[in-house]
Amino acid sequence: MEHSFYYDITKIAIAFALGAMLGIEREYKKKPAGFRTLIMITVGATLFTILSNRIAANPDRIAANIITGIGFIGAGVIFKEGIKVSGMTTAATIWISAAIGMATGYGAFPLAISVAVLTLFTLVLLERLEFFFQRFHQVTFYKITFAPESCSVEEIEKKFSELNIRYIKDDQSKINNQIIVFYQLAARKYEFQNLNDFLLKNQAIVGFET
């Protein structure tokens, strides 16, 4: 029974459904790895696991290679734009989708379904909770560029204090007669909005990005 064709098809069908469930959420949010991608990852991990039990002398070796391969796919959806890194949640979703597929391939259906539901709960409901907490506290990295003849680091940091923003200066450099400073800032959402308004209106600030 364990190696029957219909049992294998059941595993593939469950993997397809679980991958689709997670993929819809990623597709809805327009993430790089969406509906079709997560289905293929989950089904692929399930198939590799089935084959590892069927033909491999050392199934653990194939399982380890699945994890390695998924690591390369996950790295492909992580992007660095300036000082901002995005795609970490999607990469983690790819990683856990492969784990769900492996659990399905081993026949651990309750475990695979439970983890898929927990993952969906984390992606959907806990995101709202995260947004709620960010109203009261969030940490953001800022890159601020200004002309030294019309502004200074001390003036910028004084403004941080006036806006009740806690800061750590990470780095400072000078390029083309412009000062570039990197900060790690901690504040509430409206305090960041006030800071952005100040930076946009201040003529001495050449540019900033978060």
Phi, psi and omega in degrees: 000322187294331181253018182285155180300316184291327177293320177295319179296324177298318178298315181297319181295318179294318178298319178300313182295318181290319177296321178295322181299315178286325182294325179299319180296317179291322179294320180298327181267010175059044179271159183301320178259104185248219189303300184293323183297312182291328175297313182295323178294313181294314179294320179297317178296323177296315181296316178300321180293319177300313181292325179296323177287334186273316191239345186272140175287332180230087183301328182298329181294318178294320179300319179295323179291329175300314180297319179297315180297320179295328178299321178293319179295316180298322179296332182288345181257004178265124183239143175244115179244102185067242179257005183257132177250128180231160178099001183295319181293320178295319178299318178294325178294321176299315181299313182285334175296320177296321178296320177296319177297320178294318178298321177295319179297329178278354179088010179273069186297313180301320179295314181298315181293319180297316180292323178297316178295318179296321178295316179297320176301317180295317183290324187265301188281318182290338175296320178295322178294322178297317177298323179297315180292330180293341175295333184254336179196129173209155180245128183224144176266134180239140169244115185243128179243131181213162178274126186294335181285344183238359180205169179211164178298321181298321179294319180295316181291330174296322178294322175304314181295320179298325180271005179063038179255125176277140187219152170228125179276119183273319185201159179211137180211170179230123181224127178053045179061027175236140179267131178242123182235137178252129181234149167252115187247143177232125182193181174272165187301314183291333177291324174293323177297319177296321178296316179298320177298318179297315182293324180290324184273340183283116182293339181284340181277114181288323179182162175208155176213153182236000000 
